[in-house]
Amino acid sequence: MPEPALRASDDDRDIVLRALEWHTAAGRLSLDEFDLRSTAALTAVTLEDLAALIADLPELPDEPARPIQPASHARHLVLLFVIAFVALAVLVAMMLLHP
């Protein structure tokens, strides 16, 4: 990433969120860690804030090392639950900040 003091864009946040999703699927992050880091990514202001969220994770490979297997039904449900939980948490936070 370029200069850390620069403000992060929505695209920058999306890149970090995709990386967090990939590392969660690979088993490097628990769902709780994913929730904390993805929430922080959504509210990150600078590129430095975003870089800190993935600093302890290896870089994503350019191409998958092995063929991607179709996700099981349970994995889809877990991912759907995580997305719903994060969306609900953001909505509650917005409601509390703007009564």
C-alpha positions in Angstrom: 0.0 0.0 0.0 1.2 3.6 -0.6 1.9 6.2 2.0 0.3 5.2 5.3 -1.0 8.7 6.3 -3.2 8.8 3.2 -6.9 8.4 3.7 -8.4 5.0 2.8 -10.9 4.6 0.0 -13.8 2.3 -0.2 -11.8 0.1 -2.6 -8.9 0.0 -0.1 -11.4 -1.2 2.6 -12.8 -3.8 0.2 -9.4 -5.2 -0.6 -8.7 -5.7 3.2 -12.1 -7.2 3.8 -11.5 -9.7 1.0 -8.2 -10.6 2.5 -9.8 -11.1 5.9 -12.4 -13.3 4.4 -9.8 -15.4 2.6 -7.7 -15.8 5.8 -10.8 -16.7 7.8 -11.7 -19.4 5.2 -8.1 -20.6 5.4 -8.4 -21.0 9.2 -6.0 -18.2 10.2 -8.7 -16.1 11.8 -11.5 -17.2 14.0 -15.0 -15.8 13.4 -14.6 -13.5 16.4 -11.3 -12.2 15.0 -12.9 -11.7 11.6 -15.8 -9.8 13.2 -13.4 -7.5 15.1 -11.1 -6.9 12.2 -13.8 -6.5 9.5 -15.6 -3.9 11.7 -12.4 -2.1 12.1 -11.8 -2.2 8.4 -15.1 -0.7 7.7 -14.4 2.3 10.0 -10.7 2.7 9.1 -9.7 6.2 8.1 -6.1 5.8 6.9 -4.2 3.2 4.9 -2.1 2.7 8.0 -5.3 1.7 9.9 -6.0 -0.9 7.2 -2.4 -2.2 7.0 -2.4 -2.9 10.8 -5.4 -5.2 10.4 -3.5 -7.6 8.1 0.1 -7.0 9.2 0.3 -10.4 11.0 -1.2 -12.3 8.0 0.8 -13.7 5.0 0.2 -12.0 1.7 -2.5 -13.6 -0.5 -1.2 -15.8 -3.3 -1.6 -14.5 -6.8 -3.3 -17.8 -7.8 -4.7 -20.5 -5.5 -2.1 -23.1 -4.8 -4.7 -25.9 -5.0 -8.0 -26.1 -6.8 -10.8 -24.5 -4.9 -13.3 -27.0 -3.7 -17.0 -26.0 -3.6 -18.0 -24.7 -0.1 -20.2 -26.9 1.9 -23.7 -25.9 2.9 -22.5 -25.3 6.5 -19.8 -23.0 5.4 -22.3 -20.9 3.4 -24.5 -20.7 6.5 -21.6 -19.6 8.6 -20.6 -16.9 6.1 -24.2 -15.7 5.8 -24.4 -15.5 9.6 -21.2 -13.5 9.8 -22.4 -11.1 7.2 -25.7 -10.7 8.9 -24.1 -10.2 12.3 -21.7 -7.5 11.0 -24.6 -5.7 9.2 -26.7 -5.8 12.4 -23.8 -4.5 14.5 -23.2 -1.6 12.1 -27.0 -0.8 12.1 -27.1 -0.8 15.9 -24.0 1.4 16.1 -25.5 3.8 13.7 -28.8 3.9 15.6 -26.9 4.6 18.9 -24.8 7.4 17.3 -27.8 9.0 15.6 -30.8 8.7 17.9 
